[in-house]
Amino acid sequence: MFLTQINKKCVGESKETLPTSTTGPSGQQTLRNPEVVQSCTTEETKETNSISVTNDIHQLCKGEDVVPVFLKSDTHVVMMIGDGHGGKRAAEILDTNSGDILQEILSHGVQKGMDMCDTLCGTTHAGAMVVLAMYSITERTLDIISRGDASCTVYQNGEMIHEQPHHSRQVVDADEGILTESGDEISWKEKCRELNIGMPIGKVPTMNPQKDGQTMLVVMRPEYFTWLYGTQVAGCSFVGHAGLQRLPACRCVVNVPPGDWHAVLSSDGVSDVIHPEDTLLRNDGVKAQDIVKEALKRWTTPHFAPTKQTSFISNNDIDLETGREYFVINPHPSTFNIKARWKSTGAFYPCKILQKHEDGTYDVRFPDDRTTRKDIPANEVRISEKNIGGDDISVLVLESSEIL
């Protein structure tokens, strides 16, 4: 197992049940987003920790992200997020079994949870990047295990205090990962060579969002790993992809200092457009919905400042509505699937929005018989946005605050 910052602690038990999935107004599957899921008093300090968890998902492109989920006990909170690739099957398996996976983490720890993910997806030819985490409320330790480039970052006092390493070419080529096996240390790059995981030297343009939230640099660098028969994946560790060698999972334990803090778990639909030290992610009180909304905006609307990189000047364009020049990261327009209830208690049918009122209600027309329905509440309208040039976006935020 790849290890960094390791202090092995925390295995808890719970009889809590998994929050039920629902379908929101946008038609996207999500889970209930409770503002406060746990309060715990630490006897030594007589302080109370308020634990808040929010989660959200927008399947913008292929619909391959895993629905972010969490489970709480009196002493722990466990979480899972994932990003499918090469098809939906691995993500569907993780979704279907998410409750069992979270219970396994609570009972036996994050490594056993990752082992379960491996076993469940062992025969599918699709794959998924996965992050599992368990927070011990009383010990203030966050135990994280990950495969691939789904992210987990931890913040305190407006600063990032931990970034989970990615199984990416950028990390592997820098020899930043260390594997500990029987007292021996081997770099991630050496382990790739040992497993005959190829590392092509060809460079491709890769988006690299900056901390200011406005600048997007394009970096030419190797991005993929290759296996026999030409299989290519942008990560050297994953679940699924039956028959492919992969690096072991990366496990880190973060000992969180006293004080308020929060962790952000997300798919690369976030990290491709939002830097891990972006002000939005560092802000106390940020919710999963805030991050999904911002990532969606950056994928689908003119956002980034015009580039000064000579090789990519042609990607600058003018926003016709505002006249502002901007850098195009996605040339594809979004498509919208709009449905509304035929009656207040009826089924949803395709429709066209005629008008949205200031109070949030809609006037719509159903094309089949040209029936118009006015002043429909927002919860009776579903608007689903798709964009083939964007990426699926999923986020879970754990926030811990001390109430003295």
N, C-alpha and C positions, 0 to 999 in steps of 0.2 A: 504494500500500500504506500502511496506517496504521502509523506507527512511533512507538515510545516507547523511551527508554533504549537507543538502537541503537549497537552496536559490532559490525559484521558480521565474524564469524569462523567457523571450523570447518566444513570439509567433509571427511568421511572416506570411506574405502572399507572394505568388509567382505565376507567370504565366509561369514559365519555363516548358519545356517539358522534359520528361525522356529521357536520352541518349539511343539510339537504341542498341539492342543486336547484336552481331556479332559472327562469328565463326572464331577462330584464326587458325594459321598454324597447331597447334596440334590437331585440331578438337574439342577442349574444348570450350563450350559457355562462353563468357565473355562480358564485356562492353567496349566501348572505354575508354582509359585511358589517359585523357587529363593531360598534365603536370601542367597547370595553369587554374583553372576554375573560379577564382574570384580575383579581386583586389579591395580593399575598402580603401578610405581615411578617417581617423578619424579627424574631424575638431579640436578637443581640442588639439591634439598633433601634427597635421600636418604630421603624419606618415602614410605610406601605408602598409597595410597587404596583402601579396601575399598568396593566398590560393591554394594549390595544392592537388588534390585527385587522387589516383591510386587505381585500383581494379583488382583482378585476381582470378581465380578458377581453380583447377585441381580435377576433380571427379575421384580420384584414386581407390576407392573401390566400394561402392554401388551406387554412383551417387545421394546421398540424400542431399547434401549441397544446400542451397539457393544461387542463383547468387547474389553476393554483388552489391548493387546499391546505387546511391546517386542522389541528386537533389539540385540545387543551386538557390538562388535568390540574389538580390542585398545586402541583409543583413544577410542571413542564408545559411547554408549548412545542409541538412538532409541526414541520412544514414541508411541502413538496412543490416544486415547480419544474416544468420540463418543456422542451422544444423538440418536436418531432422533425425528422427529415427523411427524404427518400420514400415518402408515403406516410399515410396516417396511422398505419396499423399499430406501431409501437406506442404512439400517443394514446390511441384508443384503449390499448391494454392497460396502460398506467391509469387512465381515467376510470376504467371499470373497476380496477382493484385498489383505488387510492385509499379507501377506508382501511383495508387490510394492511396496506403498506404503512400507513401512519400508526396503526396499532402495533405493528412489528417494531417500529422505531421506539415507541414508548416502552415496550416490554423488553427489548433486547439491544437497543442502540442503533445509531445511524448506519454502521457497517452492515448489520443484519438487514436493515431496510434496503440498502443498495444491493445486497446479495439477492434479496427478493425481487427487486426490479430486474436484475440480470436474468434470473430464472424465468420470470414471467415472460420476458421478451426474447428468451434464448433461441426460439425457432423462427422468429419473424425476420424477413429480409429488409424491413424498414428499420430505422433507428431513432434514437432520441437522446438529446443532451438532458441531464437531470441534476438538480440540486436538492439534497435533503438536509434539513437542519433541525436540531433540538436545543431549545433554550431551557436551562435550569434556573428557575426564578430565584431560588434561595442561594445558589452558588454563583450566580451571575456568570455562567459560562455558556457560550454558544458553540455547539459542536456541529461542524459543517462537513459534509462529504459531497463530492461533485464529480461528474463526468462531462467533458466537453466544454462548451463556451456559454452555457447559461450562467448567470451572474449572481453573486451574493456579496454585497458591500455593507459595511457597518460604519455608522457615523455617531460622533459625540461632539458636542460644543461646536457644531458647524464644520467639523473636520472629519475626513475619512480615516478611520483607525484600522480598517481591514478590508482588503480586496481579495476574494477567493481567486487563486490562479486558474486560468483557462488552459485547457489542453489544445492550444492553438499553435500555429507555426511561429508566431511572434514570441511566445514564451519558450517553446521547445528550442528554437534556433538560438535563443539567448542563454540556453543551459540554466534556466532559472529553477526548474523543477528537480527535486531530489527524491530518490526512492530509497527507502531503508528496508533492507531484507537481510535478516540474520546478521545484523551488525555491519553489513556492507552498504556503501552508498554508490548510487549510479545515477547519472543525470537522465532527464527525460529523453534527450537526444540519443544517448547511448542505448537506452532501453528500446527506442524505436528501431534502431539499427539491429539490435539483438532479435527483435520480433519480425524483422524484414518488412517493416512499415516504411515505404518509400517517402522521400522528401524531395519532390521536384524542385529544380532551381529556377524555373520560369517564374517571373514576377507578373502580378496582375494588379490593376488599380483597386485600392481598398479604401473605403471611407473611414475617416478618423476624426470624429467630432471633437471640438476643443472645449476647454473649461468655460469659456465665455458664453456658451450656448448659442452663438451666432455664427461661428466660423467652422467650416467643414474643410479639412485638408484631405487631399487624395494622396495616399502613400503607395508607391510601387514596391511590392514585396511578395515573397512566396506566401501562398495562402492555404494550399491543400496538402493532404497526405494521400498516397496511393497504395493500393494493394494489388495482388496478382489479378490478372484479367482486366486491369484498368479501372477497378473500383476506386472512386475518388470521394473523399469526405473532408470537410473543413474542420477536422478535429481528430485527434488520435486516441480518444476514449469516448465511449458511448454505451448505451444499452441497445440490444437488438443487433441488426446486421449479422445474422447468423453466419458463422464460418470465418469471420474476419478477426484477426488478432487485434487487441487493443491494449493500451496502457491501463494499469490499475487506477482506481478512483483516487482522487486527491482529498485528503482529510485534514482539516485544521480545527483547532479549538481556540476560540477567542475568549480570554479572561477579561470581561468588560469592567473597566474602572468604575468607581462610584459615580452616580449622577445619571441624568436622563440620557437616553441613547435610542437609536433606531437602526434596523436592518432592512435592506431592500433586496428582495429576490426577484429576478426578472429574466425573461428570454432575450435573445439578441435583437428582437424587434425594438428593444429599448437601447441597448448598448451601441447599436449601429448609428443612432442619431443623438444620443444623450451621453456625454462624458460622465464617468463615475464620480467626478468632482464638480459636476454642474451644480449651480446654486439650488436648483429645484430638489435634487436628491439629498443635499446636505441640510436642507431646512428641517428643523424640528416641526412635527405636526403634519408632514407631507403624507398624503393618503395614496393608496394604490390608484384610485380613480384619477387623481391629479397627474400621475406619471403616465398612465395610459392616454389620457386626453392630450398631454403635451407631445408624446411620441407620435400619436396619430396626426396631430397638426403638422409636425415636422416631416412626416412621410407624404402628406397629401396636399399641402398648401405651400405657397412661396414663403420660405422661412429664412434660409441661411444667406448671409451677406455675400455679395458677388466675390468670386475667387480672384486672387491675384496670381495664382499659379499659371504660368504661361501656357503649359501644356493643356490646361483645361479651361481656358478663357471662353472657348466656344460653348461651354455649358452655362454661361451667364445668359440671363434673359430678362425681359421687362414684364412686370405684372401689369396687365392692361387695366385692371381696376384701380390700382393706386399709383401707377407710374414708377414704382420702385424697382430698381434692378436687384436681382437675386441670383443665387447659384442653384441650378437645377440638379437635384439628386435623384429625382424620379419623374420622368417625362410622361408617365401614364396618368390619365384622368381616372377618378373614382367612378364606379357605377353604384347605383342605389336600388335596393329592393325594398319597396314600400308596401306595407299591408296595414289594413285597419279593420276593426270589427264592423261587420255589417249592421249589427245592432249592439247595444251596450252589453248584452250577455251572449252575443252570437260569435261565430267563428271569424277568423281573420281572412281577408281576401285582398288580392292585389288592388292597388288604387293609385291615384295621382293626387298629390297635395295641391289644392287650389290656393290656400292661404294659411299662414301660421299667425295667430293672434298674439297680442302682447301678454295675455294671461297664460300662454303656453298651449292653448287649444288649437285644433286644426279644422279646416274645412277640406273635405276630400270628395273625389268623384270615383265611383267604381265603373271601369270602362265597359263591362259586359252589358249593362243595361242603362248606363249613363245616370245612375242614381247618385244624387249628391247628399252627403251627410255633413252637417255643420256643427261647429263647437264641440268637437270630439276631444275628450281628455287625452293627455299625452300617453297615459298608460293603456290606451286603446289603439295606439298607433305604433307600429314597429318599423324602424328604419335601419336597414342593414347595409353598411358600406363595405365594398370590396375594391381592392386595388392590386393588380398583378405586379406592380413595380415596388410595392411596399413589403412589409413583413408582418407576420402575426405578432401580437403584443400581449404579453401576460405579466402580471406584477403581483407580488405579495409584500406587504410592509408590516413588520413587527415593531411596535413602539413601546418602550418602557420608560415610565416617568415615576419619580419618587414623590410621594405625598408625605411630608414630614408632620 
